Amino acid sequence: MKKTVIVIGGGMGGLFTGAFLSKEGFKVTILEKNATIGGGLQCFKRNGTSFETGMHILGGFQPGGTLNRICTYLGILDKLQMQFTDVDAMDSIIYGEDGRCYTLPGGKEAFTNYLKEQFPAEADGIQQYMDALYSLCEEIDLFNLRNGKGHLFAHNDLFFMPTDKFIARYVTNGRLRELLAYMSPMYGGVAGHTPVYIHAMINVLYINGSSQFIGGSQQLADCLADIIVSNGGQVISGDAVSHIEVCDRIVNRVITQSEKEYRADWYISDVHPDTLFSLTSDGAFPKSYVNRVRSIPNTYSAFSVYLKFKPETQPYVNHPCYYQANYETVWQLGNYDEANFPQGFMYITPPSHNQGPWAERMIVNCVMPFDPVRKWEHTTVGHRGADYKSWKERLMNKVIDILNTLHPGFRDSIEMVFASSPLTIRDYYGVKDGSLYGHQWDCENMIQSQMPIVTKVRNLLLTGQNVNLHGICGVPLTAIETAETIVGYGTIVEKISKIK
Ligand SMILES: Cc1cc2nc3c(=O)[nH]c(=O)nc-3n(C[C@H](O)[C@H](O)[C@H](O)COP(=O)(O)OP(=O)(O)OC[C@H]3O[C@@H](n4cnc5c(N)ncnc54)[C@H](O)[C@@H]3O)c2cc1C
């Protein structure tokens, strides 16, 4: 008899964990609340045009890269359609204040040399900063798909230095400091709190090779689901888990909204811990554990604008673009003030099948806290009221105004436009306050922000972005760790490490 596993939540974390365990001979059942699986990988259609909800920029898919090797091991690499960003332009950052645009090339050497050309007086500091960034990543075994005995706290103090202080340690030019932190909204960065090893992993992952899915990120979710199903498991969507019955620190069964019950040897939660607590019986976890986990702050949310262009009006750009109104605000982008909104955003033209020179779509992400939508927090999708609609409309127009300045004629090229808010993210993913990446890491309080995979409930484990790191950089690695908690430490990494 195969051992059985139930995964609560069919996001990237649940699906990767389920796929690894399926390959190890487990019969996996994924239970997903939304009609379509994927969580942050899910795509949706509006008037026939498909948009990604979360996963826009990938890293680690270049030959030898972490994701390339993981997906080769899972047998899905050939099925994924993606394209790399331009070698000479992995990202561009434009500052509204003076219109200056920096176009950063990919690859450590080219990236470093470009910065040295732009800031020659800082050349030595830039080299030291880049070397330090890469050596921090070299220390992290799992990031390099190595089995190692090193615990997070075995690293030296530099590892846990706040990112902004780490950058300031190497370079003095204020503009360069800003530029080096341009990816901070990609990891929910907060000055004085985000540990530099997180900044290092995200930056190094993308500098080494960034890419985008052709035709959307849903394909990764579907490929992972196919692994589970072809190994005898099942992926059930459109039926939320409504209760997890726990008795004497053991899960007995889970019950879904349609009143079906599921039992297994192991249970894995891919939902935000706050959501998990609301689903479990009273007293399932010690109060001190619940209070500690609930006290961990969450990363900020986002306001997103989705656009479809009239044919042949906007050029396709093969890399993400970042806009920032002023220098000196990169660490404040997560704050909100309507009068000055937006202070910055990231925008992409996701590649379509047979992508030509013209863009079909654009997605704009402006990070934002939950507070601006708190007054509508008790409303539901489609019934949030006229004032909510007009607030969204105002913000959307502010974003379009800026894009119209950056790209003259932009407004006239729009065929369809709509927006989503932190409420959309909260309701869609079932995550507290619409947090983009789950728990916020705090180098001032690393022990407090730790989320172990094992819980006080003996047959219940955690996976997903709230353990370790979010996104394509973190979630698949945590999935390995969660699966190895069941099948044995090092087992899966050992197999993947044979793939070069
Ligand atoms: C706007 C946005 C942009 C992003 N851009 C990028 C990017 O460019 N690159 C990158 O690497 N990362 C990006 N991320 C982050 C990335 O998408 C996430 O880190 C990742 O998808 C999280 O996966 P997860 O499985 O941990 O969580 P989720 O994707 O949130 O999955 C959790 C799943 O659980 C389900 N669920 C919740 N409650 C229940 C219940 N009661 N019963 C059953 N199921 C339930 C949810 O519906 C969801 O499908 C972005 C995120 C957002 C929101």
The ligand as an ORCA input file, in Angstrom:
! r2SCAN-3c Opt
* xyz 0 1
  C       1.363     40.055     -7.579
  C       2.457     39.057     -7.332
  C       3.582     39.057     -8.136
  C       4.605     38.117     -7.929
  N       5.665     38.077     -8.775
  C       6.609     37.113     -8.632
  C       7.666     36.982     -9.574
  O       7.723     37.706    -10.572
  N       8.608     36.019     -9.351
  C       8.562     35.188     -8.268
  O       9.431     34.326     -8.131
  N       7.536     35.278     -7.369
  C       6.571     36.208     -7.532
  N       5.535     36.279     -6.637
  C       5.537     35.369     -5.499
  C       5.052     33.961     -5.853
  O       3.955     34.025     -6.729
  C       4.696     33.241     -4.568
  O       5.790     33.259     -3.684
  C       4.296     31.784     -4.769
  O       3.392     31.628     -5.824
  C       3.717     31.266     -3.460
  O       3.373     29.925     -3.574
  P       2.698     29.197     -2.323
  O       2.333     27.850     -2.777
  O       3.557     29.341     -1.131
  O       1.398     30.072     -1.996
  P       0.108     30.346     -2.884
  O       0.450     30.495     -4.307
  O      -0.599     31.471     -2.190
  O      -0.724     29.011     -2.727
  C      -1.584     28.756     -1.650
  C      -2.796     28.065     -2.220
  O      -3.632     27.677     -1.150
  C      -4.966     27.865     -1.561
  N      -5.832     27.912     -0.376
  C      -5.964     28.919      0.535
  N      -6.862     28.568      1.457
  C      -7.290     27.312      1.143
  C      -8.228     26.406      1.718
  N      -8.932     26.719      2.818
  N      -8.429     25.192      1.127
  C      -7.735     24.848      0.006
  N      -6.856     25.684     -0.587
  C      -6.633     26.889     -0.022
  C      -4.919     29.176     -2.336
  O      -6.050     29.346     -3.156
  C      -3.623     28.994     -3.124
  O      -3.843     28.366     -4.365
  C       4.499     37.196     -6.844
  C       3.366     37.199     -6.023
  C       2.346     38.104     -6.276
  C       1.114     38.049     -5.406
*
